[in-house]
C-alpha cells in the first residue's frame, strides 16, 4: 500500500512552520505554584516563535558540543517546557534520543538504559546522579548536559549549550528515513524493548492524528501524557501541562486536571483511562461541565463503559470522546467514539465478544492471521482468517516501526517480511481478536495472555467481561495457573471499594456467585478458581493495563498453598 508524503518531512519542520504562522501564540504553558489576585494559577509560557528559536539554538549548541547524527542521548527530564523543547532540539541536532517511561524504575530502568548504550545523558541532576552511580553500565556516556541549577562534573549546563548555539555551526539536513528516537515499550509482556523510530514515523503520527480528529491550529490541549505535547507543537496547538505526577497517572488529582481545562478553556485533553476514571466521577460529584472541550482522547487499555459514560456526561452534546488503539511499535492504528461504544458495541462486550476498537486510520493496512507461537519469516507463511475468527492482528503503514534496537531477538517474533510490498514490514501487534463485517477490530486480549488448556483456548477480555458485570467487581483478570501439574484458568477479582470479602461467609457467597456467573456462559464454563486481591498490578505508562504475568505467578502460589 502506497501513501503520499506528509506535507512536511519531519515534525521539527512542522514546528518551524507553526512558528511562522502563529509566532505570538502560546505554544506551551507550564504550571507554577503561584496564584494571581483572582486566585488563578500562574503559568510559565513560551510562544511558538520562542519555542522554535530556542529549539534551534539548543540544537546548534549540541552540535557545537560534539553531537553527531545518530548519536544516542538519553533524555531524562520531567514534563515541562524544557522537556518539549529538548525533544525538538535533539531531533534537530540529528541525535537519537532515548525516551524512558517516567514510571520505569529500579532494575528495569537501568537495564533498559544499559541496553540502549547511551553516549550521553541530557537530564535533571537526579538523572546525572544515576549516571554517575552506575557509570560502569554506561561506558559510552561522554557528552552530558544537566538541566537544572546544579551541573555535574564533566558535563555542561543547558545554558552553556545555549551559549554554544550562538556560534556559526551548521545543523544536519534531516531526512525522513533518518533515525530519530528509541522509545521503550512498557514491558507488559516481557522485558522492555527499545523501539526504533525514524523521523517519518513521528511526522506521520502527527499527520494521521490531526487528520482523523480534525484538530485545528489554534486549539488548546491539556495532555496528561508528556509526548502528546510533541504532536501539539507540530500542529500549532497550545499545550497546557497539568499538575500531576506523570509516573503515577492513576494517582492524579482530578481537580488539577479540571483546573487546567477550565482556566485555559481547553478544546482537547488526552489521558489514560485511569485518569478519566477519576475526572468523570469528580465532575459528576461537583456538578461540573466542561463546555469548551470538543474532544477527549483516552488510550493505553480498553476503556470501560462506566468511564466513557461518566466523561461523556461532563461534555456538551456536540463534543465527543475517542479511544484510539495502537502500541509503542505502531500508533495510531484505529479509533472509535464513545457514542458508538455506548450505543452499539458495549452490550456485545458485556456478553464476552471482545472490545471493539473501531476502524483503522487511513494510513494503516491490517489483517487477522492464525495465531502462531513463534516467528513468521514471510507474509506468505501466514494464514489470513475470515471475519469473525479470532487470530492475531498484524499491521503495516507509515506509522509502523520496523525494528527493535535493543532485545533484538524480539524482531524475529514481532516482524514479518513482505517481499511483495517492496521490502515492507508487518508488525505483529501481539493482540488477538477478530474483524467484523464493517472491518472493525474487536480486541480479545494479548496473545501471550490467552490460557490454553487441554480442551480449548480462552481469551482474557471476553472472559473478564462476564465477571466485570458483577455488582461487587471493579475489574478482573484471567490468568493461567499450574496446580498439580495441570494448566487451568483462574480469575483474579479486584472488588469495588467496600466489597472485599474479609469474612469467611462473605468470601463463600461471593465465590458461589462467581461460579454461577461462569456457568451461564459457554466461554467461561468450567472456570473453578477465583482469587481476591485488593488491587491488580498495572502498567507503568498508563496505570491501566493489567500485569497478568505477575498475577499468574501470584495466583499459582496462592492456589498451591491452599490445594497442594
LINNORLIN-V205077 format. One line per field, one symbol per residue. phi: phi as a letter, one per 30 degrees, with the letter a starting at -180 (. if undefined). burial: + if it has 9 or more other C-alpha atoms within 8 Angstrom, else -. Layout:
# LINNORLIN-V205077
phi = ???
burial = ???
This chain:
# LINNORLIN-V205077
phi = .cbddddbdbddddddddddcbecddcbbcdcccbcdcicdccdbbddddddddedddeddddddkdbeidcbdcbbdeaddddddeddddddjdcdcccedddbhddddddddddhdclbcadeddddeeddcdddbdddccbbcckddbdeibbdddddddddddcbdddddcedddbabcdddidbkedcdddccedddddedddddddchdcejdbccdcbedddddeddcicdccdddadddbedcddeddddeddddchdcaacadeddddcdedddddchcccdddcbbcbajaecdddddddddddcdeddbcbbdblaedaaccbabcdddddcbcdedddcjcjcdcjcddddccbbccddbdldbdbddddcdcdejcdacdbbbldcddcaccbhdddedcccbdbddciidbccddicclbccdcicccdckdedcdcccdcacccdddddeddddddccdabbdbcbcbhicdbdbccccddeicdddddddddddddddddddddbedcdjdccbbcbdbddbdddchbddddedddddddddddddcd
burial = -------+++++++++-++--++-+++++++---+-----++--++++++++-++++++++++++-+++++++++++-+++-++++++++++++++++++++++---+++-+++-++++++++++-+++-+------+--+-++++++--++--++++--++++++----+----+--++++++++++---+++++++++++++++++++----++--++++++++-+++++++++++++++-+-+++++-+-+-+++-+++--++++++++++++++++++++----++--+++++++++-+-+-++++++++++--++++++++-+++++++++++++++--++-++++++++++++++-++++++++-----++++--+--+---+++++++++++++++++++---++++++++-----+++++++++++++---++++++++-+++++----+++++++++++----+++++++++++---++++++++++---++----++--++--++-+++----++-+--++++--++++++++++++++-+++-++--++----
